[in-house]
Amino acid sequence: MFVIGAVLALHLSMNAQVGVILRNPKVGNAVFWVIGAITAIIIGLTAHDSESLNRLKDVPLWLLTAGAIGATLVFGIAWAIPQLGAAPAFLLMIAGQVVAGMVFSHYGLLGSPIEPISWIKVLGVILLISGAGIVSFAK
């Protein structure tokens, strides 16, 4: 997951740079999503299972909105990186993920194993957000 995080930082920074070069982050994001869709189709075809598409009818419609959420997230990140800088953008994003992950785990949302929020975890989040603030705003 550490490597995935590093690659995600590279990917999103590349996407932001395309938007800067084009002077239009929306178009840059659209280009990335078209290329991503083609890549996803190719990868999906390598693991073809005829029953998978038949089971698609069992997936609640609201879960399929994850694609739109993902596109919106990447656009937002591609816009934010040139505004805030890569380090602050990623640190704030990670802090948001940790807080959301704790809530998801606390309530067992979307199949997450239940792990109650504890005071030590809250302290960890406070330290993480404090660290993000120091890295982002200290001169």
GIVENMO-V370913 format. One record per backbone hydrogen bond with DSSP energy under -1.0 kcal/mol. CO is the residue of the C=O (numbers start at 1). NH is the residue of the N-H. If there is no record, write none. Layout:
# GIVENMO-V370913
co:nh
CO:NH
CO:NH
This chain:
# GIVENMO-V370913
co:nh
1:5
2:6
3:7
4:8
5:9
6:10
7:11
8:12
9:13
10:14
11:15
12:16
13:17
14:18
15:19
16:20
17:21
18:22
19:24
24:28
25:29
26:30
27:31
28:32
29:33
30:34
31:35
32:36
33:37
34:38
35:39
36:40
37:41
38:42
39:43
40:44
41:45
42:46
44:47
45:48
49:52
51:55
55:58
56:59
60:63
63:66
64:67
65:69
66:70
67:71
68:72
69:73
70:74
71:75
72:76
73:77
74:78
75:79
76:80
77:81
80:84
81:85
85:89
86:90
87:91
88:92
89:93
90:94
91:95
92:96
93:97
94:98
95:99
96:100
97:101
98:102
99:103
100:104
101:105
102:106
103:107
104:108
104:109
105:115
109:112
118:122
119:123
120:124
121:125
122:126
123:127
124:128
125:129
126:130
127:131
128:132
129:133
130:134
131:135
132:136
133:137
134:138
